[in-house]
Amino acid sequence: MTQKEFKGDEMDSRRSLSIFVRSLGLSVVIFLMAYAQSWSQSVTGQISGTVTDTTGAALPQVEVTARNIATDITRKVQTGSTGLYIISLLQPGQYSLTFVKSGFEHAEQPSLILQVNQSLTFDVKLSVGHAA
């Protein structure tokens, strides 16, 4: 084999390696994009709503508790200044909701069914009553 033939074979090998590395890199990028797409498919849901008094005025700082009936896992949030609450990233299942604020009667929703990717809205009115 002459030196010229050797250099030609070496260049072909480098070119083949370069093509292989590019193909491998492209395959990895495609795989990661597909993985990210599947990961972004949410398997959770959310429950939100507004808490008001019987006149329709928003109630801030109401403690809202969502309890997964099957697992007994609870999540607590407080309503904001507009009475809005949002409990996100909940696993699908059956939930009970309780609403507690000092100076008002407690309210409870014993059973709500939350599906995958569902955004469930549950508004509630609290009546003036005994302190919490």
C-alpha positions, 0 to 999 in steps of 0.5 A: 500500500502506498502512502497516498492510498494509506492517507486516502483510507485514513480520510475515509475512516475519519469521514465515516467516524464523523458521519457516525458521531453526527448520526449518534448525536442526532439520535440522542437529540431526537430521543431526548425530545421524545422523552421530554414530550412524554414527560410533559404529559400530565398525570395530575389534576387541580381543584380550584375555586372561590370562597365567598360569604353569603353576600358574595364578598370574597373571603381571604385567608380561608384554609382549604384542605383537600384530602385524597380519600384512598391515600389519606394524603392532604394538601392545604392552601389559603385563599388569596385576597380575592377568595381564590384557591388553587390546589394543583398537582393532585393525583387523580382520585376521590377527594374531600374538601374542607373550608375553615375560617375563624368567625365562619361556619366550616364547610365540607364537600365530602366527595369530588372525583378528580380525573387525569388532567382535569381542572375542577372548579368548586366554589363555596359560600361560608356563613357567619358562625362560630369561631374556628 
